[in-house]
């Protein structure tokens, strides 16, 4: 169930680019933004695995990865989160927003 939420988030929040973009948020930043959206803890490895499964290109730096995505992350709001409440200090979203009803 959680993996499906992460996939939906990735497909709606991120925009693919032709090349890996080191100016875009890396896997560790993306995990925090995704956590806020779906309402439960997401590991760095879960983001990496889902994005790899969805065919994103990646470049490793340390334990993290950069991907072929735009530096703008669209805000995705799930009407039904996996948890009732989740606190997140990493609220860096662009004004564009999509609401997902599950």
N, C-alpha and C positions, 0 to 999 in steps of 0.2 A: 504494500500500500504506500509506504513512504517513498519508495523508489519511483512509483508512478507520479506522485506529487512533484518530486524533484524533476522528472522528465517534463511534466507540463510547465513547471516554472521555467526551466531552461528554454523550452521552445517558445515561450511567450515573452520572457524577459530579455533574452539575448538576441543580437543580430549578427549573423555570420559575416565575416569579411574574407577576402581572398587569401590573406596571409596572417600568420600569427602576429598579434598586436601586443607588444610589451607595454604599451601605454594604457591598455584596458585592465580592468580588475583581474587579478590572478585567481587561482583556485581557492586560496584561503579567504580572500575578500568575498568571492562569490558564495562561499559556504555560509558566511554570516548574513548576507543579504537574503539568500534562500531560506535560511532558518526563520528569519523575521516573517517572511511571506507564508510559509507553510505551517509555522507554529510549533515545530519540534527541532531538537538538535540534529544537525547535519554534519557529518565528518568531512574533512578535506578529501579523503579517499572516495567517499560516496559521490561527491561532485565530479571528481576526476573520472571515476568509472562511468557515470551516466553520460558525461560529455564525450568520452571515448566511444561509448556504445552508440551515441547519436551521430558519430562521424566527424566531430570537431578535430581539427589539427591541433597539436600541442607541442610546446617546447618546455623542457624541464629546467627549473632553477632551484636547487636544493631539494626540498620535499614537495615544492609547489610547482604549478604549471601555468604558463600563459597559453591562451587559446586564440583561434582566429575569430575574434569577436570585436564588435564596436566598443568604444569606451563608455558609451551610454547604455545604462542598464534600465530598461523599462520597469516601472513599478507594477507588480502583479499582486492583486488582492484576491485571496481565496475567501469566499463567503463562509465556507466551512473549513476551518483549519483542523489539523490533526490533533491539536491540543486547544483547550479553552483560552489560555493566556500564554504569552511568551514575550519576554522582555528582550529588547535588542538595542544596543547603543549605536549600532552601525546603520543609521538610516540615511543612506546616500542614494537617492533615487532621482531620476529625471522626471519632469512634469508629466510626461505621457504615462498613462496608467491603464491597465486592463483588469477587469474583474472576472474571475473564474468561478463559475458555480458548479460545485460537485455534489 
